[in-house]
């Protein structure tokens, strides 16, 4: 089976812009979670989608949003980018509550 | 979310066993103990998980204290490829969803 794929792998944006990141889960996985990783804060949970519904949400401002499509693919959007949004954004998929499979991440740089 | 405490870093020699400790004194009865690791420039990778009994898989073993307030991840023969950040995470499987709360983890360095 193919692993979790994330596109794009690298992205450079400027402050005030918005960005959309994409995640394709492993075939058959209906849960997709998003995480932000920064040197200062480490790995932080953003949100989780299951069957097109947000099931869990972390403590991030409303500028961070996501959605899931009927084929389980997910996108996350960050509006009005700030310098502090520079991070590695990781997506993980799962078919149960025991194991999550992470993608390679999208590295976002905000200038 | 119940908290875990891990050493900041550990060092091991190649081909020797490694014992990575994790303290979780406030663990609840429905908390499973999960371990993930993150190799350089990669996303985290599932290693192992358990509830009460010791667990073994092809990657590692998990030894859980009888009172469940601590656990140890055991890599039987460390290789250079095992150099990574290891995260010990408690997951309450009574709660819906797949939220993982990562701590700072333990940086494992493997010397050749």
Contacts between the chains, C-beta under 8 A, distances in Angstrom:
chain1	res1	chain2	res2	distance
A	4	B	43	7.7
A	31	B	97	7.6
A	31	B	98	5.2
A	33	B	98	5.3
A	33	B	99	7.0
A	33	B	100	7.5
A	35	B	100	7.7
A	35	B	102	7.8
A	42	B	102	5.9
A	42	B	103	7.4
A	42	B	104	6.0
A	42	B	105	7.9
A	43	B	44	7.3
A	43	B	87	7.7
A	43	B	100	7.9
A	43	B	102	3.8
A	44	B	102	7.5
A	45	B	99	5.1
A	45	B	100	6.4
A	45	B	101	6.7
A	48	B	97	5.3
A	48	B	98	5.5
A	48	B	99	6.1
A	50	B	97	7.1
A	55	B	96	6.2
A	55	B	97	4.6
A	55	B	98	7.9
A	56	B	96	7.8
A	56	B	97	4.1
A	56	B	98	7.3
A	56	B	99	4.6
A	58	B	99	7.4
A	90	B	43	5.0
A	90	B	44	7.3
A	92	B	43	7.4
A	92	B	44	7.7
A	92	B	98	7.4
A	92	B	100	7.9
A	94	B	98	5.1
A	97	B	91	7.2
A	97	B	93	5.5
A	97	B	96	7.9
A	97	B	97	7.3
A	97	B	98	5.9
A	98	B	32	7.6
A	98	B	49	6.3
A	98	B	93	7.8
A	99	B	46	4.8
A	99	B	49	7.6
A	100	B	36	8.0
A	100	B	44	7.9
A	100	B	46	6.5
A	100	B	98	5.8
A	100	B	100	6.6
A	101	B	46	7.0
A	102	B	43	3.2
A	102	B	44	4.9
A	102	B	45	6.9
A	103	B	43	5.5
A	104	B	42	6.3
A	104	B	43	5.6
A	105	B	43	5.4
